[in-house]
Amino acid sequence: MNSKTALYAFVLSLLLLNIAFAQDPTTRLKSALESLCGGLKELVPIAAMLMVLLAAVIYATGQMMGAETRARANVWATSCLTGALIGILISVIAPAILSIIAGETVAC
């Protein structure tokens, strides 16, 4: 048995070993989607709350400045509030969209 044949036999045995321990792809997809959904439900509302607080601080600080800075602060605060609203919508809609992708109910 030459080295090339031994290498092929080794690679084939590794492939067969991986097949023996492989999970069903749908199970792996569902677990990945559940983990993604859990992360979204935990992190996005907290980030949205922090963005609302940041918008309040920016708006209040801008009211103490001149007219141009006040206008910019209003725009920044509005952008923060818009981002918070989009984050809340994502956290509410994400389980339904991930369930559609998985083809069954995804538990968050």
Buried (B, 14 or more C-beta within 10 A) or exposed (E): EEEEEEEEEEEEEEEEEEEEEEEEEEEEBBEEBBEBBBEBBEEBBEBBEEBBEBBEEBBEBBEEEEEEEBEEBBEBBEEBBEBBEEBBEBBEEBBEEBBEEBEEEBEB
